[in-house]
Amino acid sequence: MYKKMIFGALLTVVGLAVSISCAAFGRDYNWHDSPPLGPLLGPFCLGVMVLLIGLLICFFEAYFDKK
């Protein structure tokens, strides 16, 4: 149980770090010379997906653990 919970927590932290860094670098980016959605949308969405997967793993390990 604890190994899966730690794995989920690490995924959550990694996803949060990627999302925050993409959002921070996106603010300083010149959006006038780029495609309409920007070049950081893909990594941002990937970071959010990793964050959500980590949260789901933690949630299922905490509340639906088979003893």
C-alpha positions as CSV (number, residue, x, y, z in Angstrom):
1,M,0.0,0.0,0.0
2,Y,2.7,2.5,1.0
3,K,4.7,2.0,-2.2
4,K,1.7,2.8,-4.4
5,M,0.8,5.8,-2.2
6,I,4.4,7.2,-2.4
7,F,4.4,6.6,-6.2
8,G,1.1,8.6,-6.5
9,A,2.5,11.4,-4.3
10,L,5.6,11.6,-6.5
11,L,3.5,11.7,-9.6
12,T,1.5,14.5,-8.1
13,V,4.5,16.5,-7.2
14,V,6.1,16.0,-10.7
15,G,2.9,17.0,-12.4
16,L,2.5,20.1,-10.3
17,A,6.1,21.1,-10.9
18,V,5.7,20.7,-14.7
19,S,2.4,22.6,-14.7
20,I,3.7,25.5,-12.7
21,S,6.9,25.8,-14.7
22,C,5.0,25.8,-18.0
23,A,2.6,28.5,-16.6
24,A,5.5,30.6,-15.3
25,F,7.5,30.4,-18.6
26,G,4.3,31.0,-20.6
27,R,3.7,34.3,-19.0
28,D,7.1,35.6,-20.2
29,Y,6.7,34.2,-23.7
30,N,6.0,36.4,-26.7
31,W,2.6,35.1,-27.8
32,H,2.4,37.3,-31.0
33,D,5.0,35.2,-32.9
34,S,3.6,31.8,-32.0
35,P,0.7,29.6,-33.0
36,P,-2.7,30.5,-31.4
37,L,-2.4,28.0,-28.5
38,G,1.3,28.5,-27.8
39,P,4.1,26.0,-27.7
40,L,3.7,25.3,-24.0
41,L,0.2,24.0,-24.1
42,G,1.3,20.4,-24.8
43,P,3.7,20.1,-21.8
44,F,1.2,21.9,-19.6
45,C,-1.6,19.5,-20.5
46,L,0.8,16.6,-19.9
47,G,1.7,17.9,-16.5
48,V,-1.9,18.3,-15.5
49,M,-2.7,14.8,-16.7
50,V,0.3,13.4,-14.6
51,L,-1.0,15.4,-11.6
52,L,-4.5,14.0,-11.9
53,I,-3.2,10.4,-12.3
54,G,-1.1,10.8,-9.2
55,L,-4.1,12.2,-7.3
56,L,-6.3,9.3,-8.5
57,I,-3.7,6.7,-7.4
58,C,-3.5,8.3,-3.9
59,F,-7.3,8.5,-3.7
60,F,-7.8,4.9,-4.6
61,E,-5.0,3.7,-2.3
62,A,-6.4,5.7,0.6
63,Y,-10.1,4.9,0.3
64,F,-10.4,1.6,-1.6
65,D,-7.5,-0.4,-0.1
66,K,-8.1,-4.1,0.1
67,K,-6.8,-5.4,3.4
